[in-house]
Amino acid sequence: METRPIGSLEVTVVGLGCNNFGRRLDADATARVVNAALDEGINFFDTADIYGDTRSEEFLGRALGSRRGEVVLATKFGMAVDEPRKGARPDYVRRALEDSLRRLRTDRIDLYQLHQPDPETPISDTLEALDGLVRQGKIREVGCSNFGAEQVVEAHEAARYGAAQFASVQNEYSLLHREPEIDVLPECARLGLAFIPYFPLASGALTGKYRPGDEPPEGSRLSSGGLRDRFLGDENLATIERLRDFARSRGHSLVELAFAWLLAHPPVASVIAGATRPEQVADNARAAGWRLTEEELDEVDRLAPQPRAESISRS
């Protein structure tokens, strides 16, 4: 599988999101999904300390076992594990890292990401703490998640004074959520940062199993609640149908289109999607094989809603 850089790291263009581990999947089911990803040649595994109430890291570390050295391991800190364990204060950065290292059964994190901005802690203080951990060999690269363009620039400016520098930004991005094209993607391109889209399938809306006029499958992620209201409104369902027809006319699935379209944007390093079954992992891995032409990309722009700003150049 093709790889792309995140700083000094080389990651496969399809990664595995691990937010189902410890929540929807137990340890045995986690191991089956992890092994399927490794068998497909996927080397990028992305988790967070809060996923599954910390069990995601535990189950992932156990599943990787002796194969830890084959993968690029990414995790996150900063969202609340509980009341004392949250934020980006230097002392907590160090504690959070040690906790993740223990749960993941490893001596280093390849990509350590601040899960969200901490308004109570200057980003320069956080970066200085991360820099110390990089120098100790406990972290290889650092990244951020859920940062706006101004926060990305602020962090970049702070790092110019000797602290560790973010190598990546992980934000929501999909054919149904194109807002990063307004400012975050252009800043990533300008600053040379990798971009990692989460929710690349719009919480499952772009898997192809939701159709206008049909009730969502019982037990599916979008069967009820706020996510259903957000992703399965009439406008989105109409867009999904147009995109499905477009993909089918070219011999591909909607999932393949969702992955291929994201990977057509140069800052995108890896598309990470969760999976609950080995078969889903295989489908995701195959999705990276379609390279959209400029004509096809222009057609997608006509079919899917765009943000009110110029899209970043694809060349």
Rosetta silent file (secondary structure, phi, psi, omega in degrees, C-alpha in Angstrom):
SEQUENCE: METRPIGSLEVTVVGLGCNNFGRRLDADATARVVNAALDEGINFFDTADIYGDTRSEEFLGRALGSRRGEVVLATKFGMAVDEPRKGARPDYVRRALEDSLRRLRTDRIDLYQLHQPDPETPISDTLEALDGLVRQGKIREVGCSNFGAEQVVEAHEAARYGAAQFASVQNEYSLLHREPEIDVLPECARLGLAFIPYFPLASGALTGKYRPGDEPPEGSRLSSGGLRDRFLGDENLATIERLRDFARSRGHSLVELAFAWLLAHPPVASVIAGATRPEQVADNARAAGWRLTEEELDEVDRLAPQPRAESISRS
SCORE:     score description
SCORE:     0.000 S_00000001
   1 L     0.000  143.570  178.484    0.000    0.000    0.000 S_00000001
   2 L   -59.270  147.514  174.777    1.155    3.528   -0.768 S_00000001
   3 E  -122.096  156.889  176.097    2.632    5.518    2.111 S_00000001
   4 E  -137.541  158.727 -175.203    2.818    9.251    2.819 S_00000001
   5 E   -86.559  144.764  161.657    4.810   11.221    5.394 S_00000001
   6 E  -124.013   96.631 -172.017    3.755   12.638    8.733 S_00000001
   7 L    60.507 -124.001 -179.924    6.945   14.410    9.704 S_00000001
   8 L   -86.349   -2.594 -176.239    9.588   11.684    9.879 S_00000001
   9 E   -91.410  149.186  173.015    6.967    8.909    9.881 S_00000001
  10 E  -116.301  116.426 -175.722    5.765    6.971    6.833 S_00000001
  11 E  -118.284  148.353  176.413    2.140    5.899    7.135 S_00000001
  12 E   -68.437  148.625 -174.761   -0.108    3.895    4.848 S_00000001
  13 L   -69.219  -15.446  168.853   -2.744    5.971    3.071 S_00000001
  14 E  -114.054  126.394  177.477   -5.405    3.903    4.799 S_00000001
  15 E  -116.717  175.633  179.178   -5.179    3.751    8.568 S_00000001
  16 E  -114.528  118.085  172.205   -7.253    2.117   11.283 S_00000001
  17 E   -81.462  133.894 -169.274   -9.251    4.239   13.695 S_00000001
  18 L  -110.278   24.568 -176.835   -9.472    2.477   17.037 S_00000001
  19 L   -74.287  -13.415  175.694  -12.382    4.229   18.726 S_00000001
  20 L   -79.908  -20.007 -175.969  -14.505    1.054   18.643 S_00000001
  21 E   -68.320  129.639  179.312  -12.025   -0.869   20.782 S_00000001
  22 L    82.118   -6.442  178.683  -13.219   -1.218   24.358 S_00000001
  23 L  -116.003  -64.147  177.011  -16.584    0.292   23.459 S_00000001
  24 L   -96.681  -18.270 -177.522  -18.223   -1.801   20.757 S_00000001
  25 E  -121.531  137.213  173.401  -15.511   -4.468   20.651 S_00000001
  26 L   -83.777 -174.360 -174.394  -14.047   -6.606   23.427 S_00000001
  27 H   -63.916  -39.938 -178.481  -10.409   -7.703   23.520 S_00000001
  28 H   -68.577  -44.038  178.847  -10.883  -10.739   21.275 S_00000001
  29 H   -65.736  -35.853  175.141  -12.863   -8.844   18.637 S_00000001
  30 H   -59.043  -45.829 -178.543  -10.259   -6.060   18.765 S_00000001
  31 H   -60.908  -38.354  179.603   -7.514   -8.573   18.057 S_00000001
  32 H   -65.112  -41.588  179.206   -9.355   -9.883   15.002 S_00000001
  33 H   -68.042  -42.952  179.370   -9.714   -6.383   13.546 S_00000001
  34 H   -61.702  -45.555 -179.633   -6.086   -5.488   14.329 S_00000001
  35 H   -64.477  -36.964  177.050   -4.794   -8.689   12.732 S_00000001
  36 H   -63.308  -40.800  178.410   -6.931   -8.077    9.647 S_00000001
  37 H   -63.352  -44.542  178.655   -5.436   -4.593    9.311 S_00000001
  38 H   -62.524  -40.128  179.210   -1.906   -5.938    9.591 S_00000001
  39 H   -64.795  -29.537  179.128   -2.690   -8.626    7.016 S_00000001
  40 L   -82.261   -2.855 -179.837   -3.926   -5.900    4.622 S_00000001
  41 L    88.265    6.995  177.788   -0.627   -4.027    4.963 S_00000001
  42 L   -72.809  131.097 -178.842   -2.073   -1.181    7.063 S_00000001
  43 L  -118.459   -1.351 -174.183    0.597    0.254    9.360 S_00000001
  44 E  -110.513  116.968 -178.179   -1.124    3.311   10.880 S_00000001
  45 E  -120.779  122.959 -174.056   -3.197    2.801   14.035 S_00000001
  46 E  -119.336  121.004  179.077   -4.860    5.801   15.652 S_00000001
  47 L  -132.722 -167.179  177.283   -6.389    5.727   19.137 S_00000001
  48 L  -158.568  155.257 -178.044   -6.836    8.044   22.140 S_00000001
  49 L   -64.331  -26.804 -177.757   -6.678    7.742   25.893 S_00000001
  50 L   -84.525  -14.943 -175.538  -10.425    8.432   26.232 S_00000001
  51 H   -64.958  130.523  179.319  -11.595    5.805   23.718 S_00000001
  52 H    60.953   29.453 -177.489  -13.450    3.000   25.450 S_00000001
  53 H    54.055   46.319  179.355  -12.706    4.598   28.840 S_00000001
  54 H    79.185   -6.924 -177.729   -8.965    3.882   28.238 S_00000001
  55 H   -72.720  -24.610  178.376   -9.661    0.285   27.156 S_00000001
  56 H   -57.809  -48.704  178.036   -8.934    1.053   23.494 S_00000001
  57 H   -61.034  -42.990 -179.048   -5.270    1.610   24.283 S_00000001
  58 H   -61.827  -48.441 -177.944   -5.192   -1.477   26.494 S_00000001
  59 H   -67.614  -37.356  179.050   -6.809   -3.746   23.913 S_00000001
  60 H   -65.696  -46.044  178.614   -4.715   -2.326   21.059 S_00000001
  61 H   -59.198  -41.035  179.341   -1.460   -2.821   22.959 S_00000001
  62 H   -66.732  -41.576 -177.455   -2.428   -6.392   23.781 S_00000001
  63 H   -68.271  -37.730  179.802   -3.475   -7.144   20.191 S_00000001
  64 H   -69.094  -42.839  177.200   -0.272   -5.770   18.656 S_00000001
  65 H    50.319 -125.250 -176.435    1.959   -7.696   21.035 S_00000001
  66 H   -72.725   -8.034 -178.969    5.244   -8.620   19.389 S_00000001
  67 H   -93.772    9.167  179.717    4.204   -6.881   16.151 S_00000001
  68 H   -51.039  -39.542 -176.404    4.384   -3.414   17.750 S_00000001
  69 H   -68.185  -11.617 -179.078    7.497   -2.614   15.725 S_00000001
  70 H   -85.621   -8.122 -169.302    5.605   -3.066   12.438 S_00000001
  71 L  -122.684  159.262  168.688    3.243   -0.155   13.010 S_00000001
  72 E   -97.814  113.771 -171.865    3.090    3.605   13.381 S_00000001
  73 E  -102.263  121.511 -179.619    1.228    4.042   16.646 S_00000001
  74 E  -120.101  137.627  172.413   -0.723    7.239   17.260 S_00000001
  75 E  -142.045  177.170 -174.197   -2.679    8.252   20.320 S_00000001
  76 E  -136.683  158.876  175.970   -4.114   11.421   21.825 S_00000001
  77 E  -141.783  164.437  172.345   -4.410   13.197   25.153 S_00000001
  78 L   120.853  -39.222  172.557   -6.195   16.265   26.478 S_00000001
  79 L   -72.594  159.523 -170.683   -9.883   15.391   26.537 S_00000001
  80 L   -73.510  115.325  166.760  -11.169   14.443   29.965 S_00000001
  81 L   -73.726  -43.820  170.612  -10.442   10.895   31.085 S_00000001
  82 L  -158.422 -172.900 -173.852  -11.885   12.063   34.392 S_00000001
  83 L   -59.824  -45.638  179.689  -11.854   15.330   36.328 S_00000001
  84 L   -74.565  -27.287 -171.908   -8.138   15.329   37.288 S_00000001
  85 L  -102.980   88.353  179.213   -6.921   13.845   34.005 S_00000001
  86 L  -165.977  166.665  173.800   -7.543   16.379   31.262 S_00000001
  87 L    87.513 -169.589 -173.170   -6.049   19.380   29.540 S_00000001
  88 L  -132.655   27.372  174.264   -2.578   20.224   28.280 S_00000001
  89 L   -64.185  145.527 -177.934   -0.675   21.470   31.325 S_00000001
  90 H   -53.156  -42.735 -179.360    2.965   20.385   31.195 S_00000001
  91 H   -65.427  -35.822  179.465    2.691   18.192   34.297 S_00000001
  92 H   -75.249  -33.668  176.029   -0.376   16.458   32.914 S_00000001
  93 H   -54.148  -46.265 -178.794    1.204   15.992   29.473 S_00000001
  94 H   -66.715  -41.012  178.712    3.938   13.947   31.113 S_00000001
  95 H   -65.924  -44.900 -178.716    1.483   11.950   33.230 S_00000001
  96 H   -60.165  -40.714  179.112   -0.844   11.273   30.293 S_00000001
  97 H   -62.570  -47.169 -179.132    2.044    9.996   28.188 S_00000001
  98 H   -60.847  -39.361  178.106    3.235    7.581   30.867 S_00000001
  99 H   -62.906  -43.177 -179.871   -0.311    6.273   31.285 S_00000001
 100 H   -67.950  -40.213  177.593   -0.647    5.697   27.530 S_00000001
 101 H   -58.522  -42.104 -179.583    2.751    4.023   27.281 S_00000001
 102 H   -65.883  -46.827 -177.954    1.728    1.605   30.015 S_00000001
 103 H   -66.173  -36.786 -178.122   -1.649    0.785   28.497 S_00000001
 104 H   -83.460   -4.796  177.801   -0.184    0.381   24.997 S_00000001
 105 L    57.897   47.914 -178.111    2.669   -1.796   26.303 S_00000001
 106 L  -142.332  167.513  179.210    5.309    0.219   24.503 S_00000001
 107 L  -106.787    3.979  179.588    8.238    2.511   25.258 S_00000001
 108 L  -157.325  151.257  171.570    7.388    5.169   22.657 S_00000001
 109 E  -110.318  128.353 -177.601    4.473    6.805   20.870 S_00000001
 110 E   -72.932  -41.448  177.697    5.113    7.490   17.200 S_00000001
 111 E  -134.936  111.014 -177.515    2.560   10.309   16.902 S_00000001
 112 E  -107.547  119.220 -168.721    1.328   11.944   20.102 S_00000001
 113 E  -117.368  134.437  170.884   -1.575   14.310   19.494 S_00000001
 114 E   -74.939  117.237 -167.806   -3.226   17.012   21.588 S_00000001
 115 L   -69.721  -28.168  177.044   -6.881   15.985   21.222 S_00000001
 116 L  -160.815  156.907  177.155   -8.300   19.500   21.485 S_00000001
 117 L   -61.174  147.552  175.693   -7.060   22.998   22.336 S_00000001
 118 L  -112.275  104.039 -175.617   -6.764   23.808   26.027 S_00000001
 119 L   -66.919  -13.824 -177.494   -7.809   27.447   26.539 S_00000001
 120 L   -92.703   -6.426 -177.256   -6.340   27.436   30.049 S_00000001
 121 L  -127.423  123.529  176.054   -2.799   26.499   28.984 S_00000001
 122 L   -56.986  135.703 -178.047   -0.588   28.499   26.597 S_00000001
 123 H   -61.387  -28.942  178.368    0.259   26.324   23.619 S_00000001
 124 H   -63.497  -35.818  178.376    3.927   27.254   24.063 S_00000001
 125 H   -67.218  -42.861  178.906    3.916   25.567   27.494 S_00000001
 126 H   -63.005  -45.161 -178.898    2.381   22.401   26.063 S_00000001
 127 H   -65.001  -35.286  177.650    4.837   22.304   23.172 S_00000001
 128 H   -64.248  -41.236  177.403    7.776   22.791   25.523 S_00000001
 129 H   -64.753  -42.902  178.233    6.652   19.777   27.579 S_00000001
 130 H   -63.406  -37.997  178.550    6.195   17.709   24.423 S_00000001
 131 H   -59.374  -41.557  178.197    9.627   18.777   23.221 S_00000001
 132 H   -62.084  -37.088 -179.788   11.183   17.363   26.384 S_00000001
 133 H   -73.040  -32.807  173.313    9.459   14.038   25.787 S_00000001
 134 H   -63.539  -44.989 -179.510   10.664   13.971   22.178 S_00000001
 135 H   -63.412  -28.556  177.714   14.215   14.566   23.393 S_00000001
 136 L   -80.747   -6.642 -179.863   13.828   11.653   25.812 S_00000001
 137 L    82.917   10.725 -179.346   12.838    9.365   22.933 S_00000001
 138 L   -87.690  -15.828  177.410    9.347    8.710   24.277 S_00000001
 139 E  -134.899  140.086  175.983    7.654   10.487   21.354 S_00000001
 140 E   -94.707  -46.869  178.571    8.738   10.599   17.712 S_00000001
 141 E  -137.740  156.538  177.023    6.345   13.242   16.340 S_00000001
 142 E  -121.197  150.817 -179.696    3.622   15.450   17.819 S_00000001
 143 E  -144.805  179.048  178.671    0.317   16.514   16.322 S_00000001
 144 E  -134.374  165.175 -179.815   -2.954   18.225   17.151 S_00000001
 145 E  -143.027  146.130  179.094   -6.628   17.533   16.643 S_00000001
 146 L    61.050   33.440  176.720   -9.730   19.716   16.429 S_00000001
 147 L   -97.105  137.501  170.443   -7.619   22.855   15.912 S_00000001
 148 L   -79.885  171.537 -176.272   -8.866   25.786   13.844 S_00000001
 149 H   -60.203  -43.003 -179.297   -6.616   27.544   11.352 S_00000001
 150 H   -63.806  -37.131  178.681   -5.692   30.368   13.752 S_00000001
 151 H   -70.503  -35.131  175.590   -4.745   27.846   16.441 S_00000001
 152 H   -62.268  -45.105  179.717   -2.623   25.894   13.957 S_00000001
 153 H   -65.535  -42.504  178.927   -0.759   29.083   13.043 S_00000001
 154 H   -59.216  -43.379  178.632   -0.348   30.072   16.698 S_00000001
 155 H   -64.920  -39.056  178.683    1.188   26.690   17.491 S_00000001
 156 H   -64.089  -42.188  178.682    3.500   26.943   14.494 S_00000001
 157 H   -64.853  -40.876  179.646    4.673   30.386   15.588 S_00000001
 158 H   -63.156  -37.185 -177.952    5.258   29.164   19.152 S_00000001
 159 H   -70.633  -17.475  179.045    7.349   26.258   17.901 S_00000001
 160 L   -65.308  -16.245 -176.984    9.683   28.637   16.074 S_00000001
 161 L   -99.566   25.306  169.066   11.215   29.475   19.432 S_00000001
 162 L   109.812   -9.222  179.728   12.641   26.032   20.065 S_00000001
 163 L   -82.680  169.340  175.580    9.742   23.844   21.145 S_00000001
 164 L   -60.913  150.977 -176.599    8.560   20.709   19.360 S_00000001
 165 L  -113.846  138.319  175.239    6.499   21.419   16.267 S_00000001
 166 E   -62.612  134.859  176.471    3.206   19.841   15.258 S_00000001
 167 E  -100.580  -12.587 -174.030    3.645   17.571   12.258 S_00000001
 168 E  -152.675  159.315  173.807   -0.060   16.929   11.695 S_00000001
 169 E  -129.165  126.932  178.587   -3.601   18.155   12.173 S_00000001
 170 E  -114.640  108.208 -179.392   -6.446   15.670   12.656 S_00000001
 171 E  -132.396  165.227  176.126   -9.889   17.182   12.015 S_00000001
 172 E   -67.623  136.830  179.293  -13.219   16.028   10.668 S_00000001
 173 L  -162.951  128.722  177.690  -13.315   15.980    6.869 S_00000001
 174 E  -163.149  176.682  176.551  -15.486   14.130    4.377 S_00000001
 175 L   -62.551  -19.550  177.500  -17.606   14.613    1.281 S_00000001
 176 L  -102.673   -0.934  178.923  -20.395   15.727    3.631 S_00000001
 177 E  -144.719   88.627 -171.723  -18.187   17.991    5.767 S_00000001
 178 L  -103.461   12.220 -176.345  -15.854   20.060    3.592 S_00000001
 179 H   -57.065  -32.813  178.282  -15.229   23.007    5.914 S_00000001
 180 H   -55.578  -22.492  179.753  -11.481   22.258    6.321 S_00000001
 181 H   -66.971  -20.683 -177.683  -11.057   23.419    2.713 S_00000001
 182 L   -67.867  -47.205 -175.142  -11.868   26.972    3.790 S_00000001
 183 L  -144.414  -36.817 -175.067   -8.802   27.551    5.956 S_00000001
 184 H   -68.515  -46.584  178.932   -7.276   24.559    7.780 S_00000001
 185 H   -61.341  -44.765  176.239   -6.231   22.618    4.673 S_00000001
 186 H   -59.528  -37.352  177.698   -4.649   25.688    3.049 S_00000001
 187 H   -67.544  -39.111  176.279   -2.685   26.358    6.247 S_00000001
 188 H   -60.637  -43.253  178.617   -1.512   22.744    6.338 S_00000001
 189 H   -63.148  -42.756 -178.505   -0.340   23.070    2.746 S_00000001
 190 H   -65.772  -39.585 -174.620    1.404   26.377    3.477 S_00000001
 191 H   -93.512   -4.097  179.813    3.138   25.114    6.627 S_00000001
 192 L    75.354   31.271 -179.949    3.948   21.626    5.357 S_00000001
 193 L   -96.740  143.727  173.156    1.724   19.819    7.868 S_00000001
 194 E   -76.371  148.246  176.837    0.064   16.481    7.228 S_00000001
 195 E  -116.889  132.607 -179.401   -3.721   16.383    7.508 S_00000001
 196 E  -119.082  108.890 -179.140   -5.514   13.338    8.940 S_00000001
 197 E   -77.561  132.982  166.719   -9.284   13.261    8.301 S_00000001
 198 E  -108.839  163.740 -168.861  -11.521   11.690   10.903 S_00000001
 199 L    53.211   46.852 -178.031  -15.136   10.672   10.200 S_00000001
 200 L   -65.616  -22.744  177.522  -14.102   10.110    6.554 S_00000001
 201 L  -104.142   19.267  177.174  -17.320    8.159    5.996 S_00000001
 202 H    51.890   52.761  179.125  -19.434   10.740    7.849 S_00000001
 203 H    56.852   28.064  177.020  -20.157    8.355   10.730 S_00000001
 204 H   102.201  -10.556 -179.038  -21.269    5.714    8.232 S_00000001
 205 H   -61.298  -27.532 -177.791  -23.497    7.905    6.040 S_00000001
 206 H   -98.183   18.835  176.758  -21.090    7.312    3.126 S_00000001
 207 H   -83.628  -19.410 -179.822  -21.013    3.518    3.462 S_00000001
 208 L    99.912   -0.201 -176.522  -23.960    3.104    1.092 S_00000001
 209 L   -94.722    1.148  179.782  -26.394    1.483    3.522 S_00000001
 210 L  -112.475  126.695 -176.310  -28.621    4.544    4.006 S_00000001
 211 L  -127.454  148.088  176.781  -31.207    5.356    1.329 S_00000001
 212 L   -58.059  135.304  178.209  -33.862    8.084    0.976 S_00000001
 213 L    85.910  -11.991  178.971  -37.239    6.892    2.251 S_00000001
 214 L  -102.752  144.317  173.221  -35.778    3.946    4.171 S_00000001
 215 L   -73.122  140.195  176.515  -35.355    3.762    7.907 S_00000001
 216 L   -57.956  145.603  178.899  -31.696    3.354    8.975 S_00000001
 217 L   -54.460  136.711 -178.979  -30.836   -0.257    9.892 S_00000001
 218 L   -60.342  132.949  179.568  -31.682   -0.985   13.522 S_00000001
 219 L    86.719   -5.599  178.414  -28.636   -0.708   15.753 S_00000001
 220 L   -74.030  162.633 -175.204  -26.608    1.247   13.199 S_00000001
 221 L   -62.004  -29.239 -176.671  -24.673    4.296   14.309 S_00000001
 222 L  -104.877   21.036 -177.260  -27.090    6.639   12.546 S_00000001
 223 L   -73.762  -20.042 -179.310  -30.312    4.906   13.570 S_00000001
 224 L  -162.071  171.175  171.829  -31.199    7.642   16.062 S_00000001
 225 H    83.367 -168.007 -173.365  -30.013   10.745   17.864 S_00000001
 226 H   -64.205  -35.076 -179.552  -28.001   13.768   16.856 S_00000001
 227 H   -65.227  -37.662  177.107  -25.804   11.991   14.323 S_00000001
 228 H   -62.477  -46.145 -179.550  -28.878   10.887   12.373 S_00000001
 229 H   -61.652  -36.332 -176.149  -30.209   14.428   12.338 S_00000001
 230 H   -75.036  -45.034 -170.274  -26.844   15.779   11.242 S_00000001
 231 H   -99.286  -19.967 -173.386  -25.903   13.343    8.487 S_00000001
 232 L  -114.150   31.400  170.966  -29.186   11.915    7.191 S_00000001
 233 L   -69.728  168.378 -175.653  -31.179   15.043    6.411 S_00000001
 234 H   -58.924  -40.080 -178.178  -32.895   15.295    3.046 S_00000001
 235 H   -66.069  -44.327  178.980  -30.099   17.367    1.479 S_00000001
 236 H   -65.667  -41.069  179.614  -27.371   14.965    2.545 S_00000001
 237 H   -62.353  -37.428  176.972  -29.365   11.915    1.444 S_00000001
 238 H   -65.997  -41.244  177.600  -29.816   13.487   -1.989 S_00000001
 239 H   -62.590  -43.906  179.965  -26.080   14.205   -2.166 S_00000001
 240 H   -59.428  -42.177  179.438  -25.273   10.627   -1.125 S_00000001
 241 H   -63.213  -41.836  178.298  -27.508    9.272   -3.905 S_00000001
 242 H   -62.827  -43.155 -179.186  -25.767   11.442   -6.516 S_00000001
 243 H   -68.590  -37.994  177.574  -22.352   10.327   -5.298 S_00000001
 244 H   -60.931  -45.459  179.946  -23.400    6.669   -5.198 S_00000001
 245 H   -63.869  -39.910  178.489  -24.578    6.839   -8.807 S_00000001
 246 H   -61.591  -48.183 -179.618  -21.362    8.582   -9.854 S_00000001
 247 H   -62.096  -44.618 -178.403  -19.171    5.927   -8.199 S_00000001
 248 H   -62.443  -36.694 -179.036  -21.246    3.071   -9.613 S_00000001
 249 H   -64.872  -17.900  178.686  -21.011    4.513  -13.128 S_00000001
 250 L  -109.784   13.787  175.070  -17.239    4.118  -12.852 S_00000001
 251 L    77.678   24.950 -178.483  -17.294    0.633  -11.374 S_00000001
 252 L  -128.418  167.759  178.394  -16.613    1.683   -7.793 S_00000001
 253 L   -95.032  166.557  176.295  -18.419    1.827   -4.479 S_00000001
 254 H   -62.441  -38.731  177.869  -19.400    4.875   -2.463 S_00000001
 255 H   -61.259  -43.478  178.992  -16.787    3.932    0.163 S_00000001
 256 H   -61.836  -39.110  177.778  -14.090    3.858   -2.514 S_00000001
 257 H   -64.789  -43.319 -178.427  -15.153    7.305   -3.684 S_00000001
 258 H   -59.926  -42.377  179.428  -15.073    8.698   -0.139 S_00000001
 259 H   -71.980  -47.960 -175.857  -11.492    7.482    0.388 S_00000001
 260 H   -61.506  -38.648 -179.346  -10.204    8.318   -3.086 S_00000001
 261 H   -65.396  -43.730  178.063  -11.591   11.853   -2.938 S_00000001
 262 H   -62.218  -43.416 -176.855   -9.908   12.591    0.391 S_00000001
 263 H   -71.305  -11.011  175.845   -6.594   11.174   -0.815 S_00000001
 264 L   -76.850   -8.193  179.029   -6.725   13.461   -3.871 S_00000001
 265 L   -97.154  116.927 -169.842   -5.964   16.408   -1.550 S_00000001
 266 L   -52.396  -40.228 -179.185   -2.168   16.640   -1.099 S_00000001
 267 L   -65.191  -18.430 -176.424   -2.006   17.475    2.649 S_00000001
 268 E   -70.687  121.669 -178.024   -3.995   14.304    3.446 S_00000001
 269 L   -94.511  -42.953 -176.678   -1.568   11.674    4.713 S_00000001
 270 L  -153.506  139.829  176.390   -3.863    8.838    5.765 S_00000001
 271 E   -98.472  113.580 -177.634   -7.597    8.206    5.868 S_00000001
 272 E  -102.269  126.292  177.736   -8.451    6.572    9.162 S_00000001
 273 E  -132.173  142.634  177.459  -11.743    4.729    9.497 S_00000001
 274 E   -76.259  166.544  177.998  -12.980    2.528   12.290 S_00000001
 275 L  -153.288  146.357  175.413  -14.069   -1.059   11.803 S_00000001
 276 L  -113.151   -8.701  179.778  -15.924   -3.641   13.857 S_00000001
 277 L  -138.125  148.027  177.402  -15.299   -6.593   11.525 S_00000001
 278 H   -55.318  -33.406 -178.991  -12.276   -7.820    9.523 S_00000001
 279 H   -63.257  -35.828  177.383  -14.375   -7.560    6.344 S_00000001
 280 H   -66.025  -37.995  177.515  -14.733   -3.810    6.863 S_00000001
 281 H   -60.850  -44.515 -179.648  -10.978   -3.475    7.184 S_00000001
 282 H   -63.236  -41.264  178.394  -10.503   -5.260    3.859 S_00000001
 283 H   -61.873  -43.124  179.731  -13.077   -3.003    2.175 S_00000001
 284 H   -64.306  -41.350 -179.003  -11.315    0.107    3.490 S_00000001
 285 H   -62.892  -39.707  179.738   -7.920   -1.137    2.358 S_00000001
 286 H   -68.473  -25.127 -174.176   -9.209   -1.727   -1.177 S_00000001
 287 H   -64.769  -17.903 -177.359  -10.713    1.757   -1.303 S_00000001
 288 H   -78.895   -3.565 -173.384   -7.285    3.342   -1.731 S_00000001
 289 H   -81.376  -13.878 -177.029   -6.848    1.888   -5.203 S_00000001
 290 L   -91.987  121.865  175.768   -8.945    4.425   -7.123 S_00000001
 291 L  -106.337  110.146 -176.653   -7.092    7.540   -8.315 S_00000001
 292 L   -70.965  138.586  174.574   -9.573   10.183   -9.372 S_00000001
 293 L   -79.905  167.285  176.493   -8.825   12.197  -12.491 S_00000001
 294 H   -60.881  -37.773  177.969   -9.164   15.990  -12.549 S_00000001
 295 H   -62.783  -43.275  179.302  -12.339   15.573  -14.578 S_00000001
 296 H   -65.868  -39.263  177.870  -13.771   13.209  -11.966 S_00000001
 297 H   -63.769  -39.808  177.212  -12.809   15.579   -9.157 S_00000001
 298 H   -63.673  -38.999  178.974  -14.556   18.437  -10.929 S_00000001
 299 H   -65.655  -39.977  177.071  -17.660   16.281  -11.277 S_00000001
 300 H   -61.556  -40.192  177.201  -17.603   15.461   -7.535 S_00000001
 301 H   -58.435  -32.485  179.373  -17.433   19.184   -6.815 S_00000001
 302 H   -77.819  -27.127 -175.363  -20.657   19.586   -8.768 S_00000001
 303 H   -87.546  -30.342 -175.063  -22.363   16.706   -6.972 S_00000001
 304 L  -110.605  144.997  179.595  -21.398   17.452   -3.372 S_00000001
 305 L   -64.176  143.945 -178.833  -21.934   20.716   -1.464 S_00000001
 306 L  -117.395  153.475  175.010  -18.838   22.877   -1.111 S_00000001
 307 L   -69.695  164.867 -177.420  -17.854   25.461    1.526 S_00000001
 308 L   -85.145   60.492  176.061  -18.046   29.127    0.633 S_00000001
 309 L  -163.154  162.329  178.515  -14.398   29.573   -0.189 S_00000001
 310 L   -64.227  133.762  174.657  -11.979   28.489   -2.840 S_00000001
 311 L   -69.684  148.847  177.768  -10.963   24.864   -2.496 S_00000001
 312 L   -66.156  145.723 -179.479   -7.278   24.226   -1.952 S_00000001
 313 L   -61.694  142.523  178.936   -5.374   23.276   -5.081 S_00000001
 314 L   -93.205   -2.502 -175.809   -5.008   19.557   -5.685 S_00000001
 315 L  -106.650    0.000    0.000   -1.739   19.903   -7.592 S_00000001
